[in-house]
């Protein structure tokens, strides 16, 4: 079975205890974050469970009570998969998703831009097995999972995104009934801008992290 390397990106800047007022002996503004998993080589088979240990270190000792937010790199967990995971897994307490793909993928059938991967061929009534294809992709559409979300979420995308058009991402956002907030960047295409990352971090610090 093919193996893959799981990438973990930690946002150490979101460690809440370090935002408190500092005095003598208080931890510095930036501290090391140590991440370890239950496999020395960090290699796992697809679907194999992974257990991580995260330590925030100050003065060569683990800092008790630290809250750390982690994010799995986009290559391994794109926004649409985050949406599906948050909808199905009760352990997820908050969601940050930027320009999710695979939203309203059949939009072309109804005369609007569909989400990535851009299945324009579905608009052709002569497409072989068209109805079967529409039924299959519809069951996997991120919109179906977005309406099941129960956790607060922070979302963002650009109006100029030609990979994940805003018409498709709004299709998912509009059916979310859980607490939600959105940042739209009119000049942003598919590559993210620093302001989007800053908005996500601010939301995680003030809203997304468990109190």
Secondary structure as GFF3:
##gff-version 3
##sequence-region A 1 211
A	DSSP	beta_strand	3	5	.	.	.	ID=ss1
A	DSSP	beta_strand	8	11	.	.	.	ID=ss2
A	DSSP	three_ten_helix	12	14	.	.	.	ID=ss3
A	DSSP	three_ten_helix	16	19	.	.	.	ID=ss4
A	DSSP	beta_strand	32	37	.	.	.	ID=ss5
A	DSSP	beta_strand	43	45	.	.	.	ID=ss6
A	DSSP	beta_strand	52	58	.	.	.	ID=ss7
A	DSSP	beta_strand	61	62	.	.	.	ID=ss8
A	DSSP	beta_strand	69	72	.	.	.	ID=ss9
A	DSSP	alpha_helix	79	88	.	.	.	ID=ss10
A	DSSP	beta_strand	94	98	.	.	.	ID=ss11
A	DSSP	three_ten_helix	107	110	.	.	.	ID=ss12
A	DSSP	three_ten_helix	120	123	.	.	.	ID=ss13
A	DSSP	alpha_helix	130	140	.	.	.	ID=ss14
A	DSSP	alpha_helix	142	146	.	.	.	ID=ss15
A	DSSP	beta_strand	152	158	.	.	.	ID=ss16
A	DSSP	alpha_helix	166	173	.	.	.	ID=ss17
A	DSSP	beta_strand	180	185	.	.	.	ID=ss18
A	DSSP	alpha_helix	194	203	.	.	.	ID=ss19
A	DSSP	pi_helix	204	208	.	.	.	ID=ss20
###
